[in-house]
Amino acid sequence: MPETAQQYTQRILGHVEGKKPLAVQRSTPKKLAGLVARMDRKRSGKRPEADKWSIAEILAHLADTELVISWRLRQILCSNGAPIQAYDQNAWAATFKYGKRDPKGALNTFRMLRENNLTLLKTVSKELWDNYGMHEERGQESIGRIVEMVAGHDLNHIQQVERIVKAGRKR
């Protein structure tokens, strides 16, 4: 049974509890780069289980998610209460062939978009962090909440990559 939007939110926010979300976001690209530094394309493209994403797919997902976050942040900062459209990550993965994407290229795209988003967040006034969008599945989400969700999402996927890397070392 798939998790509800509320269960997803609680799970993702649980990863970032007690941590500084912006610090997590700043450290994620480097952490991921370190985890996959010596991994060849074949190994990064191997799924740990038939229904679980490979490292290459996770990196492609993170790059596309960061693109989505870029748009959402800009929409909400300029138009308080803006609608936030959900998207089907599995449809994106299939349509955009995440499994065939170059993991190093995806990681580089993710890093560049992340740096751009962090720079944007530094430049806007703290008052604008109260601006919110209306997510079609999760309801009202402020800029502050989105920053927390992104950090929790990062930590969720870092843990997945760590498990895959660790399992690969045991073989």
C-alpha positions in Angstrom: 0.0 0.0 0.0 1.5 3.3 -1.0 2.1 5.9 1.7 -0.2 8.9 1.9 1.0 12.5 1.3 0.9 13.0 5.1 3.0 9.9 5.7 5.5 10.9 3.1 5.8 14.4 4.6 6.4 12.9 8.1 8.9 10.4 6.8 10.9 13.0 4.9 10.8 15.6 7.7 11.9 12.9 10.1 15.2 12.6 8.3 16.0 16.3 8.9 14.8 16.6 12.4 17.4 18.3 14.6 19.5 19.2 11.6 20.0 22.6 9.8 18.2 22.2 6.4 20.4 24.6 4.5 23.6 23.0 5.8 22.2 19.6 4.7 21.5 21.0 1.2 24.9 22.6 0.9 26.6 19.3 1.8 24.6 16.9 -0.3 26.4 17.3 -3.7 29.8 16.8 -2.1 28.5 13.8 -0.1 27.1 12.2 -3.1 30.2 12.8 -5.2 32.3 11.1 -2.5 30.0 8.1 -2.4 30.2 7.6 -6.2 33.7 8.8 -7.0 35.2 5.5 -7.9 32.0 3.9 -9.2 31.9 2.9 -12.9 28.8 3.5 -15.0 27.9 -0.2 -15.1 27.9 -0.5 -11.3 26.1 2.8 -10.8 23.4 1.6 -13.2 22.7 -1.7 -11.4 19.5 -1.8 -9.4 19.8 -3.3 -5.9 16.4 -4.9 -6.4 14.0 -5.0 -9.4 11.7 -2.4 -7.9 14.4 -0.1 -6.4 16.3 2.6 -8.3 20.0 2.3 -9.1 22.4 5.1 -8.1 22.3 6.4 -11.6 18.5 6.7 -11.4 18.7 8.3 -8.0 21.1 10.9 -9.3 18.9 11.7 -12.3 15.9 12.0 -10.0 17.8 14.4 -7.8 18.7 16.6 -10.8 15.2 16.7 -12.0 13.8 17.3 -8.6 16.1 20.2 -8.1 14.8 21.6 -11.4 11.2 21.3 -10.1 12.3 23.0 -6.8 13.8 25.8 -8.7 10.5 26.6 -10.4 8.5 26.1 -7.3 10.6 28.5 -5.3 10.4 31.2 -7.9 6.7 30.8 -8.3 6.0 31.0 -4.6 8.4 33.9 -4.0 6.8 36.0 -6.7 3.2 34.9 -6.2 2.3 34.0 -2.6 -0.3 31.2 -2.6 0.7 29.9 -6.0 -0.5 26.4 -6.9 2.2 23.7 -6.7 1.6 20.8 -9.2 2.6 17.4 -8.0 4.5 15.1 -10.5 4.8 11.3 -10.9 8.5 10.6 -10.2 8.2 7.1 -11.7 6.6 8.5 -14.9 9.5 10.9 -15.1 12.1 8.1 -14.5 10.6 6.1 -17.3 9.9 8.9 -19.8 13.3 10.5 -19.3 15.2 7.2 -19.1 16.9 7.7 -15.8 18.6 4.4 -16.1 20.4 5.4 -19.2 21.5 8.9 -18.0 25.1 9.6 -17.3 25.4 9.6 -13.5 28.3 12.0 -13.4 26.4 14.4 -15.7 23.3 14.1 -13.5 25.3 14.8 -10.4 26.9 17.8 -12.1 23.4 19.1 -13.1 22.1 18.6 -9.6 25.1 20.4 -8.1 24.7 23.4 -10.4 21.0 23.7 -9.8 21.4 23.3 -6.1 24.1 26.1 -5.9 21.7 28.3 -7.9 18.8 27.6 -5.5 20.9 28.2 -2.4 22.2 31.5 -3.8 18.6 32.5 -4.6 17.5 31.7 -1.0 20.3 33.8 0.4 19.2 36.8 -1.6 15.5 36.9 -0.7 14.3 38.6 2.5 13.3 36.4 5.5 9.8 37.7 5.2 9.4 36.0 1.8 10.2 32.7 3.5 6.7 32.8 4.9 5.3 32.8 1.3 3.7 29.6 0.5 2.3 27.5 -2.3 -0.6 25.2 -2.4 0.7 21.7 -3.2 -2.1 19.7 -4.8 -1.4 16.7 -2.6 0.2 18.0 0.5 -1.6 21.4 0.9 0.1 24.6 2.1 3.9 24.6 2.0 5.9 27.7 2.8 9.4 28.3 1.5 10.7 27.3 4.9 8.8 24.0 4.8 10.0 23.4 1.2 13.6 23.9 2.4 13.1 21.3 5.1 11.4 18.9 2.7 14.3 19.2 0.2 16.9 18.5 3.0 14.9 15.5 4.2 14.6 14.3 0.6 18.4 14.6 0.2 19.0 12.6 3.4 16.6 9.9 2.3 18.4 9.5 -1.0 21.9 9.7 0.5 20.9 6.8 2.8 19.7 4.8 -0.3 23.0 5.5 -2.1 25.0 4.5 1.0 23.1 1.2 1.3 23.7 0.4 -2.4 27.4 1.3 -2.1 27.8 -0.8 1.1 26.0 -3.8 -0.4 28.3 -3.5 -3.5 31.4 -3.7 -1.3 30.2 -6.9 0.3 30.2 -8.7 -3.0 
